């Protein structure tokens, strides 16, 4: 699918939940957020039906995100359903890794190809502070479980304040080199102010090369992370929502006042 700026849109990010088992300081306020009603969240059948249409139109790369996707009941079954769609050549998941020890093998068996795991520091005290109580060792164990299950390459997403030269970022980079992991450094973003930059080691944030559409848990298809625009796949149907999102995709993101990272997947 080509948008009006001749960018090939072939990547669909599917946020399956706005719930998370962490409360990262750059993602969610301490008091939490108002969660979407379970009745309003897309069923797995709805997600799969939409994805089939999107793949028929040119999507070949699909990523499952959240919130934290592994907290949604039965997400391994969704992976299996998506993996059976002919035309998907890259099926991945973004996760904080806390539950991967339990789920990695099942996800791989269901057809998941690879994972991106969030890891901003190797200091357990700092990790607990940033995530408001997260267990660093659980993440490290999850990384190992993902490797053992064959979910490769394992990519590490490391959020940084400015440059990857800080102590925590350097330690994460060294850890990734030792363990055979790929690392991407992502400058801390702000949806409301439109603050973002190109990802070090990845393609995110490079508007001229953006190839993404995003589906939110309640079924809004959003053409840009930094935009308030969204098109309901329930109200419009998959084909029309895709058409409108493609036509509306901006040349460059500006700001997003209707979503948070906890429900659009970053």
N, C-alpha and C positions, 0 to 999 in steps of 0.2 A: 504494500500500500504506500503510495507516495502522497505526502501532504502538499500544501500549496507552496512550500519552500523547497520542494523536491527532495525532502528527506524520506528515506525508506523506513516506514514504521512497521517493525516486525517483532516488537518486544512488548509483552503484556505482563504487568505486575498485578497480582491478585491478592488483596488484603482480605484475609478470611475472618479476622476478628479485631476488635479494638481492645481486647483484654490482654493483660500481660502479667507475668509473675515477678517483674521487677518494676521499679519506679525511678528510672534514670533521671537525673536532675536536668539534663538538657532535653528531655523528651516529655516529661509529665510533671505537673505540679504535685507537691507533697500530699495534698489532700485528695489526690486522684481526680478523675474526670467523670462527667455524666456519661454512662455507658449506653450504647445502642440497645434497644429492647431485642431480646432473642427473636421475637416475632418479625422484626424488621430486617434481620440479617439474612442474606442470601442462603438458600439451601445448597447443598453440594450438587444436586441435580441442576439447579439454576446456573451455578457456576460452570459446570461442565457443558451445558447446552450453549451458553454464551461463548465459551472458549472454542467449541466446535465451529461456530460461525466465524469467529475471529481468525482461526487458523485457516479456514477456507478462503478468507479474504487476504491472507498473507502473513499472519503472525506465525513465527516458528520458534520463538523463545518465550518461555513462561516461567515466572518466579512466584512462589507462594510466600506471602509476607503477613505481617500483622500490624499492630500489636505483636504478640508472640504466637506464631501459628501453632506451635505444639501444645498450647493450652486449649485449643478447640478440639472437642471430642470427635474422634474418628477421622482426624486429618490424614492419617495413613491411607484410609480408604479413598479420600479425595485424590491423593497422589496416584493411587492405582487407576482411578477413573481417568485422570488426565493423561497418564502415561499410555493409555490405550488409544488416544486420539492420534491418528496418522497425520504426520506433518510437523509435530513438535520435535525439534532436534535438540533442544536444550531445556530440561526441566529441573529447576533448582528451588532452593528455599533459603530465605534469610531468617536467622534464629539467634537468640542470645546464648544458645548452647546449654542452658541449665538442664534441660530434659533430654539431651541427645544420647546420653548413656543408655537411657531406657528405649529410645525410639530409633536410633540410627540404623540398626540392622533391619528393622521392619520397613523403614522408609526406602532403604536401598532395594530390598526385595520387592517393594511395590512399584519401583521404577524411577525413584528420584535419582538424579545423576550426580548432583553436587550440592554443597551448602556454602553459604556465607555466614560467618559467625562473628558476633560483636565482641571485641576485646580491646579495651582502651588502656589497660595497665596490667602489669604483672605483680603489682603490690596488693596483697589481699586486703589490707586496711583501706587503701585508696579505692579499690574496687567496691568494697562494701559501702564506702561513703558515696561514690558516684551513683551506684545502683540502689542506694537506700536499703542495704541488707543482703545483697547478692553474695553468693559463695563462689569465689574465684576457682577453687579446686573443682567444683562441679563443672565449670566451663572447660577447664583443662582436660578433665576426664571425658567430657563430651567431644572435644576435638579429637582425642585419641580414638574414641568409639567411631566417629565419622570416618577417620582414616582406615580403621580396621574393617569397616563395612564397605569400603570401596567408594565412598562419596568423595570423589576427587575430580578436580583439585579442591582442597579445602581453602577457601579464601577468608582472610581475616579483615574485618572492617574496624579500623581504629579511628575514633573521633579525636581530633586535635583542636587546640585553640587557634593556632595560626600556622606553624610549620612543623614538619616531621622531625625537627631537630631537638625537640624536648626529650628529657630523660625517659619518660614513660614510653613515648613513641619509639625511641631508639631501642629500648629494651624489648618492646614488642617485635620490632624488625629483626633483632638478633634471634629472638625465640623462633620466629617464623623461618628464618634461614636454617637454624638447627633442625627444625622439625619437618622441613620440606613443605611449608605452607606459603601461600601467596598473600601478600599484605597490601591493603589499600588504605591510604590516609585520607580521611574526610574532614574537612574543616567544619567546625560547628556551624550549623545553619539556623536561620530564623525565618519561618514561613511568613509571619506577619509583616516583617520589615523587608522581605525579599533578599536576605543576606545568604549568598551561596557562592561557591567557587568550584572550579574543576577538581575532581578527585585525583589525588596523587596515586598513580598505579591503576586507574580505572577510567571510564568514559563519562561517568556521571558529572553533571554540572556544565558540560560542554554543549550549550544550546544548539550550536551550528550542526552538531552531529546527533542530536537527540533522536532516538528511535522508539520512544516509549509511550504507552498508554497505561493508565492505572484504573483498576476496578476496586471500589471501596466495599467494605462489608455489607452496606445496605444497598448496593447495586448502582452507584453513581460511577459512570465512566468519565474519568478526568483526563484531559489531553495534556496537562502540564502540572507538575508538582507545585509550582509557584503561580497558581492561578485559581480563581474561585469557580471557574467554569466546570460544569458537570452535567451529564446526560443520563437519565434514568433508563437502565436497560429493561426494567419492568414496565414502565409507562410507554416507552418508545419502541421496544423490541430491540433485539441485538443488532440487526442490520442497520436500522436507522440511527441508533445510538453511536455505532461505529462511524457511520457516515458523517454525523454532526461533529463528533469528536475530532475526526480527521480534518474536517474543514475549519474547525475552530482552533486547532493547535497553533499557539502563538510562535512568533519567531524567537522570542526570548521570554522567560518567565519574569513576572513582576512581584507578586505577593499572593499569599493564600490566607484568607481570614476565616475560612469555614472548616478547615481540617487541622489536625495535629499529626505529628509523626506517629503517634500511638495508633492511629486508625487509617493511615494512608501508606505506611511502609517505607517512607523515606526515599 
